[in-house]
Amino acid sequence: MYHKFFGFRERPFQLVPNPAYLFLSKGHEEALAHLSYAVAQGDGFVEITGEVGTGKTTLCRVFLDNLNDDTIAAYIYNTKINSLQLLQSINDELGLKSATESTKELIDELNAFLIAKKTAGKKVVLIIDEAQNLECDVIEQLRLLSNLETNTSKLIQIVLVGQPELGEILDSYELRQMAQRITLHWHIAPMSDEETIEYINHRMHVASVKGVVKISRGAHRLIYQYSGGVPRLINIVCDRALLIAFGRNQRTVDSEITRAAIAEINRRKYAGTLKRRSERKWVYASLGAIGIALVVLAILVFLQFRAPAITAGTAKTFKIAPVMPAQVKATAKKQIQEKNVDFEQFLSDRSASATRENAIKLALRQWQVDIGVNPYFNEIEDDQTFFRVVANQYGFSLYGDWLDVNRLQLLNLPAIIPFVSGDRNTSHYLVLYRIDGDKYIFLHGGEAPETIEVTPETAVNYGSGLMVIPWRNFSNLTGIIPLTAPEDSIIMLKTLLKEIGFSGAQMNGNFGDGTGKYIRTIQEKYGISPDGIVDDVTKIALYNEKKSLAIPHLR
């Protein structure tokens, strides 16, 4: 594998929990401190939550490894069990009798053990990992175990560790008695961007023999954007990026390699989703047909036996108010001031004009559409959700992806690209509206926008790693064709194929191998994976092929 090429003893980003690679972020250290304090106090339950991959199991292992001789611990990680199996698992972990199927015998054995350890001045801690999988009756059994106590203290301290759903389960009405006994709750947050860099460097340092690999600043930014600071996702994308760099005989992981790694990971996820959908399609179709037949039968029976006769003079006329789409006003392009602004200076000044609202207005203005943005939409925190909601209101769809210079040029549509300031805490939203040779020309501002010229390399280095492209679904091609699309979408797709020159498309609702062949031809032309599946990016490519459509292009 690649580890020798980069001077590593082994792959530094394996997913196995190797203690040699232990890295505690600030969030982990705080969680560990609170957990240690709560156990030392010995009161009530402790609840530790965190998203998938944030290092909850690692935290448990660190805690267990650092217990002193006066503390005895039982660690349960298999939580797909019933209440009897829970008691058997606890006793087995503590070296007690566990073969019996008598709940009373198991609890009596455990109680005698706990009293003996209490007399000897020792603490007993029960840690249950993946606790969100526990059934309510099993959690209730844990609550009953907490009743094992002396006049002055509990005999056993119970720590529940799980995903955020654990909190929702414990907050339910059925478990309100349990919730009242939780004296400490701590949520493990993902790592910050700086901690992510430290984490990556730490793992490479531990695995390094020669230390000949470098990861660029832009690559670090993309890794953080993709992973959100979740260690497991960091490991996945770093491992893939190193593999790609090895395949290219490069010892520097730059932005391009990182984007390729992220794209490959996303493609694998997407392909798996499509495969599962395809395998289940015939099941859904059969169930749908049966369901429709039953509904029709029920309606006929209802009308036969329940509907009153309608006689002359009794019929009523109902007026249905038409649903009007959001008003879209076509407009001539507003005057653009060809006033160049220094890009680095622009970012450092934190220009107030490069807002999300101005960006979506400018992007749709390239389509000859003037819009207004509902002020309540500005309260939407997620950028892509904001852009999608505004675009949909005016009849546009939205394609979002990792920033890819080649794909930008092939799709050839105006795009919104977020850029980050020097302190990486402020985002500026610019609209790429023209490509002139080796220059990308961006717009920012309000009614009188100004231009900023940068090279593609500068756009990649300062970009947040994302791109958002508004587009029009002229033929209303709904769903992913042919996997989740209705028959009408397939017919409209074939109509579009005929209009752009594929005259052999047969006008029916069957996708067929011939249609797939036409789609793959278009996909290959636009640098899209030629799988014959019509998703959003393939729809954009198809519309670009129909020259009669009023589509703004970058060049």
Disulfide bonds with the S-S distance in Angstrom:
none
